[in-house]
Structure formats: structure tokens, C-alpha cells
Amino acid sequence: MGNNWLNLANKVMIVTGGSAGIGNSIVKKLLEEGVLVANFDLKNNDQINHKNYFFYKVDVTKKSEIERQVEEIWQTLGRIDGLVNNAGIALPGMLVNPDDTGKYELTEEMFDRTIAVNQKSVFLLSQAVARKMIKQQSGVIVNMSTESAREGSVGQGFYVGTKGAINSMTCTWAKELGKYNIRVLGIAPGIMEETNLRSVNYEKALAFIRGVSIEELRKGYVNASSIPLGRAGKLSEVAEVVAFYLSDHASYLSGIITNIAGGKSRG
Ligand SMILES: NC(=O)c1ccc[n+]([C@@H]2O[C@H](COP(=O)([O-])OP(=O)(O)OC[C@H]3O[C@@H](n4cnc5c(N)ncnc54)[C@H](O)[C@@H]3O)[C@@H](O)[C@H]2O)c1
């Protein structure tokens, strides 16, 4: 937008998983608004080149790495105004494959990995950052959920399970942190334009589990009758709302999960 309406210039914000997909779109939007952005990701995105952009190689499942980098930002920049818990993975699988082969069934390893990346990371980051936000008596935490967490989604039991947990943690921490002038919000995107989340193996597994061809699965993304607005969402349409929620224009919003899903309400 470029007219500074959001008033975010010089604020300090951490985005996890900012090197690709939705996170990258959020990083770009915040940089446009003059925010000092710290991207916590496993690898950098070399295409982002901006004086206010800082990359920190962080595995969001690792408490020690998170705490070290949060402390470094606090020591060097003196404040942390926003945290966007965006990093996430989706490992598709069904509870039971009736053909007895075990193919595409959920496993214990997939459970542990999904919980660690999607849910534990939100706990570890929120705790480390909220300790600082309480000191400064202000801050906003935005957690990335999914629209399908409320309705369920065939072949995505662990993924939506962690997102349902994120919804509940969001509402709880909004209640705990409100007295320190800290807002906690959830964002629940629906069917979006393609990101790395949708790999070929992911599509193969979901198509198998849902009993459709990969082509039919893909058609559903762009022409889903379940989406009233009749199209997939743009990543920038998520970033716009996240930036607004991080701004003082949303100063009385907390403890809610907002669908950004074109009116879709069933997964
Ligand atoms: N794409 C969608 O359609 C969609 C829909 C609803 C919700 N979401 C949610 O939005 C978020 C972003 O999804 P996306 O589609 O942009 O995914 P993506 O795979 O394109 O990007 C995810 C980013 O997270 C990073 N990441 C993964 N594991 C990490 C770890 N252990 N430590 C640090 N960084 C790590 C990756 O390196 C990558 O840069 C996720 O939480 C996802 O569940 C996405």
C-alpha cells in the first residue's frame, strides 16, 4: 500500500518459516511497511534482500536455538513487537488403510514430527517471546492455523490435529496475556495458491487416500464448489490480514481465529 496507514515502521517482528510460501509473503508485506523482520527458518531465501531483513537459521523445534536468537534480538534491537508462528508441515496419512498393507497410514514418527514442528514450536516461540513482551507491556502473537482444523480433512489427521491445538492455545494465551497488553490471534487459511506444502508426494498420498486421481485433486484446488468466492486464495491475501492484525488498527482484537478461506467452511 505504501501510505503508512498501518503504522508499523521500525517495529521489530519475528516470522517463522519466512523463506517460502505464506511466510515469505508475510515477510515481504512487513518489509514494505517498514518493519524490521527476523525470519527464523531452516534455510534463507536469497531473493529477499532488504536492509531491514534479518535471517536467523533456527529449527523451530529446538528450544535452545529459539531462546538464543530471541535473546540476541532483544539485546540488539531492544524490543519485539510481533511474532508470527507460521512454520508448519503437512504429512498426509490415513488412520487405517483397509487393504492391510499399511501404505499411506499415519505412523508414530509422523505424529512426533508433526507435533514438534507445528505445535511445540508455537509453544516454545510464544513462551520465549511473551517473556519479553511482558517486560515491554505490549505485543502481538499471530498463529497460523488452517480452516480445515474445525471440520476435519480426509488424510490430514495429524496436520489438522495440531492446528486444532493451536486454536485452543491461541484462545488460552489471549486470556492469560491480555493483562499485559499482549494480543494473541489465529489465522486460518483455506485453499491457497500453491506452496511447497503441496509436494508431489503429498498430492500422491492425498489422492490415494481420497480415492481420486492427482488431476482430480488438483482441479478441486482451483475450481472448488466448496469455496463461495470460487477461487483459491492468494498468499498476499493472508499477509494483508496478518499485517493488519499486527497493527494498532486491530487493537481490540484478541483470542479469535479468523478464516481466510473465501467463505469456505468445510474441509
Ligand atoms: N498453503 C496452504 O494452503 C495453507 C493453508 C492453511 C494453512 N497453512 C499454514 O500456513 C503455514 C505456512 O505454510 P506454507 O504453505 O507457506 O508452507 P511452505 O512449505 O511453503 O513453507 C513453510 C516454511 O517453513 C519452514 N520450516 C519448516 N520446518 C521448519 C522448522 N523445523 N524450523 C524452521 N522453519 C521450518 C520451511 O523451510 C518453509 O520455509 C503453515 O503453518 C501451514 O500449515 C497453509
The ligand as a MOL file (V3000), in Angstrom:
LIG
                    3D

  0  0  0     0  0            999 V3000
M  V30 BEGIN CTAB
M  V30 COUNTS 44 48 0 0 0
M  V30 BEGIN ATOM
M  V30 1 N -0.5720 -23.3720 1.8770 0
M  V30 2 C -1.8160 -23.5610 2.3260 0
M  V30 3 O -2.7310 -23.8320 1.5490 0
M  V30 4 C -2.1110 -23.4200 3.7930 0
M  V30 5 C -3.4340 -23.4830 4.2040 0
M  V30 6 C -3.7220 -23.3670 5.5640 0
M  V30 7 C -2.6890 -23.1690 6.4600 0
M  V30 8 N -1.4010 -23.1150 6.0370 0 CHG=1
M  V30 9 C -0.3440 -22.9210 7.0480 0
M  V30 10 O 0.4980 -21.8360 6.6870 0
M  V30 11 C 1.8270 -22.0740 7.1510 0
M  V30 12 C 2.8050 -21.9270 6.0010 0
M  V30 13 O 2.5010 -22.8940 5.0170 0
M  V30 14 P 3.0870 -22.8210 3.5350 0
M  V30 15 O 2.0680 -23.4260 2.6620 0
M  V30 16 O 3.5930 -21.4660 3.2530 0 CHG=-1
M  V30 17 O 4.3180 -23.8610 3.6730 0
M  V30 18 P 5.7170 -23.9360 2.9130 0
M  V30 19 O 6.1170 -25.3600 3.0000 0
M  V30 20 O 5.6440 -23.2970 1.5740 0
M  V30 21 O 6.6810 -23.0540 3.8340 0
M  V30 22 C 6.9620 -23.4370 5.1610 0
M  V30 23 C 8.2610 -22.7920 5.6340 0
M  V30 24 O 8.5010 -23.2690 6.9630 0
M  V30 25 C 9.8530 -23.6550 7.0750 0
M  V30 26 N 10.0380 -24.6880 8.0880 0
M  V30 27 C 9.5680 -25.9860 8.0510 0
M  V30 28 N 10.0130 -26.6570 9.1260 0
M  V30 29 C 10.7620 -25.7890 9.8620 0
M  V30 30 C 11.4940 -25.9080 11.0560 0
M  V30 31 N 11.5610 -27.0770 11.7360 0
M  V30 32 N 12.1450 -24.8080 11.5130 0
M  V30 33 C 12.1050 -23.6370 10.8440 0
M  V30 34 N 11.4290 -23.4690 9.6970 0
M  V30 35 C 10.7770 -24.5440 9.2060 0
M  V30 36 C 10.2220 -24.1660 5.6800 0
M  V30 37 O 11.6360 -24.1640 5.4870 0
M  V30 38 C 9.4820 -23.1840 4.7900 0
M  V30 39 O 10.2570 -22.0350 4.5020 0
M  V30 40 C 1.8170 -23.4670 7.7780 0
M  V30 41 O 1.6790 -23.3600 9.1810 0
M  V30 42 C 0.5990 -24.1200 7.1720 0
M  V30 43 O 0.0700 -25.1110 7.9700 0
M  V30 44 C -1.0880 -23.2380 4.7260 0
M  V30 END ATOM
M  V30 BEGIN BOND
M  V30 1 1 1 2
M  V30 2 2 2 3
M  V30 3 1 2 4
M  V30 4 1 4 5
M  V30 5 2 4 44
M  V30 6 2 5 6
M  V30 7 1 6 7
M  V30 8 2 7 8
M  V30 9 1 8 9
M  V30 10 1 8 44
M  V30 11 1 9 10
M  V30 12 1 9 42
M  V30 13 1 10 11
M  V30 14 1 11 12
M  V30 15 1 11 40
M  V30 16 1 12 13
M  V30 17 1 13 14
M  V30 18 2 14 15
M  V30 19 1 14 16
M  V30 20 1 14 17
M  V30 21 1 17 18
M  V30 22 2 18 19
M  V30 23 1 18 20
M  V30 24 1 18 21
M  V30 25 1 21 22
M  V30 26 1 22 23
M  V30 27 1 23 24
M  V30 28 1 23 38
M  V30 29 1 24 25
M  V30 30 1 25 26
M  V30 31 1 25 36
M  V30 32 1 26 27
M  V30 33 1 26 35
M  V30 34 2 27 28
M  V30 35 1 28 29
M  V30 36 1 29 30
M  V30 37 2 29 35
M  V30 38 1 30 31
M  V30 39 2 30 32
M  V30 40 1 32 33
M  V30 41 2 33 34
M  V30 42 1 34 35
M  V30 43 1 36 37
M  V30 44 1 36 38
M  V30 45 1 38 39
M  V30 46 1 40 41
M  V30 47 1 40 42
M  V30 48 1 42 43
M  V30 END BOND
M  V30 END CTAB
M  END
